[in-house]
Amino acid sequence: MSASLAGRTAVVTGAGRGIGRATAIELARLGAKVVVNDIGAGATGEEEDASLAEQVAGEIRAAGGEAAASQDSVSEFESAGRIIATAEEHFGGVDILVNNAGLAAGTNIWDMDPELFRLVASTHVDGTFNCTRHAVGHMKEQGWGRIVNLVSRAGLIGVPGNVAYGAGKGGVFGLTNVMSRDLASFGVTVNGVNPSSTDTRMVSRAIESGMAEGGEGARRAEALKAVLQRPEDVAVVIAALCLDGAAHMSGQFLFVRRSEVSLFQPLTPTRTTSREEPWSSEDLASALQDVEPYPLNQPY
């Protein structure tokens, strides 16, 4: 059983900063050749620094690894194809895909601009689909592949004021569930990683916004700040899922909080109410008064 990724090629999207950057560097440390993809945009899509991907690729090469940069967008199908083509042109194929790229826009449903909603949600859902669709043919053909998708509490449980981000990450949750089952017989694993509060640009913006909001927003911001973990804490979990020792793991969601790694239990019906004869709407509404719902502010 190999604890090395020598001979493997990895594509990491959104790898110019934060978790993506740390993941690209960790995969390279394990011996993988890495395509570092990042368009260099700001957190909500505005142009910022197109050189980020090349900077990270340069770091990997300076440390003795092999890397190529890609500035193509994951959101458009043809553009995502060019990301995977970069891996094929430089390194002969793609064995590992980390779908990390995504935008965020913290707004309530009643204030959400439709175009911004589409933009944010599509970077997660379309981006994950597009890159996977282009990469998975090679993985199937060789009978080996690793796909790791980044998910979030915003899509699994819900976070106030994150309707677009939550919709996007919720879509990735569904994609991971289905793709893992589609690919189970081909030696290709598909898993999700849900980081706890991590020291990234996106979380830093959320903390700043919460502190400015005051009240409950400030309380949530302080709680986030108190438990910040390093991007490297998340990167090692992603990389571990790509090693042979994790070949039995697919369709799973791992929660990482510093050195604590947990497996989410699949969604399970609980707090059941039933009776022998069919319900009427009126009777069921009455019976539901005795069912204690899960609180919306339940700690995560």
N, C-alpha and C positions, 0 to 999 in steps of 0.2 A: 504494500500500500504506500503510494508516494505522498510525501509531504512537500512536494515541489510542483511548480507549474512550468517547469522548463519544457520548452517545445510547444507551449500553448500560446494562443493569441487572445487577448482580451480587448474589448471595446468598453470604455466607460464614458457615458454621456454626462454632461454637466460637470466635467472634471477639472475646470479651471480654478475652483475654490472649494473650501469646506470638505464635506464628506466625499465628494467625487474626486477631488485632488488627492486626499489621503488614501482613497481606495486604489487609484491608479498607481501611486507610489508603493503601496503595500503589495499589490499584484506583481509589480516589477521586481520588488525585493524577493518574491517567491519564484522568480524566474520567467514570468510571462512577458511576452512582447505586448506592448500596450498602445492602443490608439486612444489618445486623449482628445475627447470631443468637448468643445465649448464654443458657443457663438459670441461670448464676451458681453452678454446683455446684462442690464440691471435686473433687479428682482422682479419688476413688473414688465420687462420686455424692452426697455429703452436701451439704445446702443451705449456701450460703456468702454470696453477694452477688448478688442478683437485679438490681442496678442496673448491672452491668458492660456489658451491651449498649447501654444508653442512654448511658453515659459515653463509649463509643467513638463512637457515632453523633453525640454532641455534639461530640467532637473534630473529626470530619469536617466537620460543619456550621460550626464555628467557623473552620475553614480555608477556607471558601468552597464546600465540596462539598455534595452532597445525600445524606442517609442517613436510614434508619428503623430502629428497634430491634425485635427479636423475642426473646421469652423462652421460646418453645415448644421442646419436646424433639424431637430427631430420632428418638428410639427408637420412638415410636408413629406409625403410619401417618397417622392423622387429625391429630395434632399437627404432624407434618412438613408436611402439607398446608397448615396455617395459616402456616408459614414462607414457603412459596412464594406463598400468597395475599397475604401482606404486600407482597411485591414487585409483584404484580399490582394491588393496591389503590392503592399509593402511586405506582408508576412505570409501570404498564401491561403488565408482563410480566417475564420473566426470560431473560437471554441467557447469563449466566455463573453457574456453581455451583461453589463450592469446598467439598468435603466434608472438613472438618477436625475436626469435633467428635468427641470420644472420651474414654473413661475409661481408667484403668490400675490394676492391682492386681498387685504383684509377689509371686507366691507359687508354690511348686513344685506339681507335679501332685498329690502325695500330701496336701497341705494345702489344696488349693483348695476353697472352699465352692461348691457347685453353683449357688446363687442368685447369688453374686458373679460366678462365671464367666459365667453367662447375661447378667447386667447389663453387664459390661465388653465381652464379645464383641458383644452386640447393638448397643451404641452405635456400633460401627464398621461392622458388616455391615448390620444393619437400618437404621441411620442413613443410610448411603450409598445403599442401595436406596430407602428411603422418599423422601428428598429428590429423588433423581434421577427416580424414577417420577412424582412430581408435576410436576417441572420440564420433563421432556423433551418433553411434548406441544407446548408453545409453541415450543421450539427446532426441532423437526421441521417444524412448520407454517411457520415463517419461513425455514427452510433455513440456519440459522446458530446455532451454540451452542458453548460451551466448558465442559467439565466437568474439574475437576482434583481428584484424590483424593490424600489424604496416606497414604502407606504407610510401612513401617518395616522395619529390619533384623530386628526381632523376628518379623515374618511372612514375610520373604523368606528368611532364613537360620536364625534362631532365636537367642534370648538366654536364658540360664539363668534360671529363676525367673519367667518371664513367659508362662505358658501361656495365660491368658485374653486378654491383650493380643496375643500372637502369633497366636492363633486368629482374633481380630477383624481384625488387619491382614493376615493371610494371606487372609482372605475378601475383603477390599477388593482385594487383588492379583488374585484371580480375577474379581471383578466388573469391574475395569478392563479386563482382557483381553477379556471377553465383550462388555461394553457398547460398547467401541470398535469392535468388528466389527459389532454390531447397528446402530450409528448412522453407519457410514462413508459410506453413500450419501445421507445427509441433511444434510451440511455441518456435522455436530456432531462435535467432537473430544473424546476422553476420554483423559486421560493421568494418570500417577501421579508424585508427587514424594516422594523418600525423603531427608529431611534427615539429615546427619551430626549429631553431638552439638550440640544447640542450647540456648541459655540460656533455658529455659522452666521452668515449675513442675514438669512431669513429670520432666524430666532432673535438676532440682535435688533432687527427692525421691529419685531413683535414686542420685545421688551421696552424699547424706546416709546412705541405707540401706547402701550399699556400704562407706562409711567406718566405720559402726558395726559392720558384720559382721566387718571385718578380713580378713586373709589375701588370698585371691584376689579377694574382693569389693572390698576396699580398693584392690587393684591396678587393677581395672577402673574403679573410681570415679575414681582419679587420672588414668587415661588419658582418661576422658570429660572431666574438668575441664580438661585440658591443651589440648584441641582445640575448646572451646566456640565456636560461631559465634553471631552475632546473629540474632534472628528475621527481621530485615530482609533478611538474606542469602538466606533461603528465600523470603520474600515476592516478591522481584524475579523469581525463577525461576517461581513460580506465575503472576504477572502477565504475564510474557513469553509464557507458553503461551496466554494469552488474546488476544494481539495478532494482527493479520493475518499478520505475518511468520512465525508458527508454525502457520499453517493446514495445513501438510503433515505436522505431527506428530500422530499419534494412535496409541493403543495402546502408547505408549512410557513408560518409567520413567526418570526423571532423578534422579541422585544429586547432592546439592549439599553441598559442604564449603567454606564461605566463598566465595571467588571461583572455585572449581573446580567446574565442572558437567560431569557425565559421563552417558553413556547406557548403561544396562544392556544387555548382550547377551541376547537371548531364550534361554530354557532350551534347552540343546543337549546331547544324549547324548555322553559322552566315555568314555575308558578302556574301550573295548569289548572283550569277549571273545566269540568265536563259533567255530562249527565247522559243517561241512556237514550232518551228521545231527542230528536232534533231541537235545536234552539230556535226560539223566536227572537227577533231583534230586541223586543222589550225585555224579555226574560234575561237575555245575555247582558244587556246594559245594566240591569239590576244586579246580576251576579258579579259583574266587573267592579262593582263598588267594594267588594270584599277582596279584590286582588290588589296587592300593594305594588305600584309601578316602580321601576328603577328610576332614581332621581336624575334629573338632567345635569345636575352639578356634581354627580358622583366622582370622587377622585379617580384619576387614571393611574 
